[in-house]
């Protein structure tokens, strides 16, 4: 696909950009010239640099070339995500509180990092057919850029949450209407009644705010 020719606009990506460029040279991971370990205060960037190096080896690209491809492919995605993340969190926290879940049972996840976003897109969505195919970016199919976990300790609260998510809901935040719509669900409850088996629903929701739309994932867990 042709990559957008644009300046880097995302605050999230810009925060990693200079350090990542400084952390990697043209030779791939494992060859001389790539410094994947930077200053001690940049542990997150070091982690991303390692992931970048591994992905670069898989795609037979230099880390610097792959990073340029990644930020050009994901910049608009992060620009929208940055504007919707806080709204998604506020709307979901309000709904979960009304359903009887305290803030102690709500865990806000970080925005999906760019290396993982690109890796997931290429592994899972690259074969999807869109028109025109030459301008299709698989990263546009990612539905869990923003995530949160709702940990329920009783079935009544879990049922209330799932019923609301399936219906979708609207609310006003700072005078602006926010609409949360159901997209799809993955049922991770086991067919058996094994109490030691991991039990959860993964629910993808569409977030519409002002002129923007993005997707978030709500992990609804049952804690015994």
C-alpha positions as CSV (number, residue, x, y, z in Angstrom):
1,X,0.0,0.0,0.0
2,X,1.2,3.5,-0.7
3,X,2.1,5.2,2.6
4,X,0.7,8.6,3.5
5,X,3.2,11.4,2.9
6,X,2.7,13.6,5.9
7,X,4.4,15.0,9.0
8,X,4.2,13.1,12.2
9,X,1.3,14.6,14.1
10,X,0.5,12.1,16.9
11,X,1.7,13.2,20.3
12,X,2.0,9.6,21.4
13,X,4.2,8.6,18.5
14,X,6.2,11.8,18.7
15,X,7.1,11.0,22.2
16,X,8.8,7.8,21.1
17,X,10.1,9.1,17.8
18,X,13.5,10.8,18.6
19,X,14.5,8.1,21.1
20,X,13.7,5.2,18.7
21,X,15.5,6.9,15.8
22,X,18.5,7.4,18.1
23,X,18.3,3.8,19.4
24,X,18.5,2.1,16.0
25,X,20.8,2.3,13.1
26,X,20.2,0.8,9.6
27,X,21.6,-2.7,10.3
28,X,18.9,-5.1,11.7
29,X,18.8,-6.4,15.3
30,X,21.8,-8.6,16.1
31,X,24.2,-6.9,13.7
32,X,26.7,-4.2,14.5
33,X,25.3,-0.7,14.6
34,X,22.0,-1.2,16.4
35,X,22.0,0.1,20.0
36,X,18.8,-1.4,21.5
37,X,19.7,-0.4,25.0
38,X,19.6,3.3,25.7
39,X,19.7,5.4,28.9
40,X,18.3,3.8,32.1
41,X,15.5,6.3,32.2
42,X,14.2,5.2,28.8
43,X,13.2,1.6,29.6
44,X,10.0,1.9,27.7
45,X,11.8,3.1,24.6
46,X,14.3,0.3,25.0
47,X,11.5,-2.2,25.1
48,X,10.0,-0.8,21.9
49,X,13.4,-0.7,20.2
50,X,13.8,-4.4,20.9
51,X,10.3,-5.2,19.5
52,X,11.2,-3.0,16.5
53,X,14.4,-4.9,15.9
54,X,12.6,-8.3,16.1
55,X,9.9,-7.1,13.6
56,X,12.6,-5.7,11.3
57,X,14.3,-9.1,11.2
58,X,11.0,-10.8,10.4
59,X,10.3,-8.4,7.5
60,X,13.9,-8.2,6.3
61,X,14.1,-4.4,6.8
62,X,16.3,-2.1,8.7
63,X,14.8,-1.0,12.0
64,X,14.9,2.7,10.9
65,X,13.1,1.9,7.6
66,X,10.5,-0.2,9.4
67,X,9.9,2.5,12.1
68,X,9.3,5.1,9.3
69,X,6.8,2.7,7.7
70,X,5.1,2.1,11.0
71,X,4.6,5.7,12.0
72,X,3.4,6.7,8.5
73,X,0.9,3.8,8.6
74,X,-0.4,4.5,12.1
75,X,-0.1,8.3,12.7
76,X,-3.7,9.1,11.8
77,X,-4.9,6.1,13.9
78,X,-3.0,7.5,17.0
79,X,-4.2,11.1,16.4
80,X,-7.8,9.8,16.6
81,X,-7.1,7.5,19.5
82,X,-5.5,10.2,21.5
83,X,-8.6,12.4,21.2
84,X,-11.0,9.5,22.1
85,X,-9.2,7.6,24.8
86,X,-10.1,9.8,27.7
87,X,-13.7,10.1,26.5
88,X,-13.9,6.3,26.2
89,X,-12.5,5.8,29.7
90,X,-14.9,8.4,31.2
91,X,-18.0,7.0,29.4
92,X,-17.2,3.4,30.3
93,X,-16.3,4.2,33.9
94,X,-19.6,6.0,34.4
95,X,-21.5,3.1,32.8
96,X,-19.7,0.5,34.9
97,X,-20.3,2.5,38.1
98,X,-24.0,2.7,37.4
99,X,-24.0,-1.1,36.8
100,X,-22.6,-1.6,40.3
101,X,-18.9,-2.0,39.6
102,X,-16.6,0.1,41.8
103,X,-13.5,1.8,40.5
104,X,-11.4,-0.9,42.2
105,X,-12.8,-3.3,39.7
106,X,-11.9,-1.1,36.7
107,X,-8.4,-1.4,35.1
108,X,-7.5,1.0,32.3
109,X,-5.0,-0.4,29.9
110,X,-2.4,1.5,28.0
111,X,-2.9,2.5,24.4
112,X,-1.6,-0.3,22.2
113,X,2.0,0.3,21.2
114,X,2.9,1.0,17.6
115,X,5.0,-2.2,17.1
116,X,2.2,-4.4,18.4
117,X,-0.4,-2.5,16.4
118,X,1.6,-3.1,13.2
119,X,2.4,-6.7,14.0
120,X,-1.2,-7.5,14.7
121,X,-2.4,-5.8,11.5
122,X,0.1,-7.7,9.4
123,X,-0.6,-11.0,11.0
124,X,-4.4,-10.8,11.1
125,X,-5.7,-8.3,8.6
126,X,-3.4,-8.0,5.7
127,X,-5.5,-10.5,3.6
128,X,-8.7,-8.6,3.9
129,X,-10.1,-7.3,0.7
130,X,-10.9,-3.6,0.5
131,X,-11.3,-1.3,-2.5
132,X,-9.0,0.3,-3.7
133,X,-6.6,-2.4,-2.5
134,X,-3.5,-0.3,-3.2
135,X,-4.5,2.2,-0.6
136,X,-5.7,-0.3,2.1
137,X,-3.8,-0.2,5.4
138,X,-4.4,-3.3,7.6
139,X,-3.8,-1.1,10.7
140,X,-7.2,0.5,10.0
141,X,-8.8,-2.8,11.1
142,X,-7.5,-2.8,14.6
143,X,-10.4,-2.7,17.1
144,X,-8.5,-2.6,20.5
145,X,-6.3,0.4,20.4
146,X,-7.8,1.5,23.7
147,X,-8.7,-1.1,26.3
148,X,-10.1,-1.5,29.8
149,X,-10.9,-4.4,32.1
150,X,-14.0,-4.8,34.2
151,X,-13.5,-7.3,37.0
152,X,-16.9,-8.6,38.4
153,X,-17.3,-10.6,41.6
154,X,-21.0,-11.4,41.2
155,X,-23.1,-12.5,38.2
156,X,-25.7,-9.7,38.6
157,X,-23.2,-6.9,38.0
158,X,-21.7,-8.9,35.1
159,X,-25.2,-9.4,33.5
160,X,-26.0,-5.7,33.8
161,X,-22.7,-4.7,32.2
162,X,-23.1,-7.1,29.3
163,X,-26.7,-6.1,28.7
164,X,-25.7,-2.4,28.5
165,X,-22.7,-3.2,26.2
166,X,-24.9,-5.2,23.8
167,X,-27.4,-2.4,23.6
168,X,-24.9,0.4,23.4
169,X,-25.4,3.7,25.2
170,X,-25.1,7.5,24.8
171,X,-24.0,10.1,27.3
172,X,-22.9,13.8,27.3
173,X,-19.4,14.7,28.3
174,X,-18.4,18.4,28.6
175,X,-21.5,19.3,26.6
176,X,-20.7,16.9,23.7
177,X,-22.7,13.8,22.9
178,X,-20.7,10.5,23.0
179,X,-22.1,7.4,21.5
180,X,-20.8,3.9,22.3
181,X,-22.0,1.1,20.0
182,X,-21.6,-2.6,20.2
183,X,-19.5,-4.2,17.4
184,X,-18.7,-7.8,18.4
185,X,-18.1,-10.2,21.3
186,X,-15.8,-13.1,22.0
187,X,-17.1,-15.5,24.6
188,X,-14.2,-17.0,26.6
189,X,-16.3,-18.8,29.1
190,X,-15.6,-22.6,29.1
191,X,-18.3,-25.0,28.0
192,X,-17.7,-26.9,31.3
193,X,-18.3,-25.6,34.8
194,X,-14.6,-25.8,35.7
195,X,-14.2,-23.1,38.4
196,X,-10.4,-22.8,37.7
197,X,-10.9,-22.0,34.0
198,X,-10.3,-18.4,32.8
199,X,-13.7,-16.8,32.2
200,X,-14.3,-13.5,30.4
201,X,-16.1,-11.7,27.5
202,X,-14.1,-9.6,25.1
203,X,-16.4,-6.9,23.7
204,X,-15.4,-4.5,21.0
205,X,-17.2,-1.2,21.0
206,X,-17.3,1.7,18.5
207,X,-16.7,5.1,20.1
208,X,-18.2,8.2,18.3
209,X,-17.2,11.6,19.6
210,X,-17.6,14.9,17.7
211,X,-16.5,14.1,14.1
212,X,-14.3,11.2,15.2
213,X,-14.8,7.4,15.5
214,X,-12.6,4.7,16.8
215,X,-12.8,1.3,18.6
216,X,-12.1,0.1,22.1
217,X,-12.1,-3.2,23.8
218,X,-13.8,-4.0,27.1
219,X,-12.7,-7.2,28.9
220,X,-15.4,-8.3,31.3
221,X,-13.9,-10.8,33.7
222,X,-15.7,-13.0,36.3
223,X,-13.6,-13.3,39.4
224,X,-14.5,-16.1,41.7
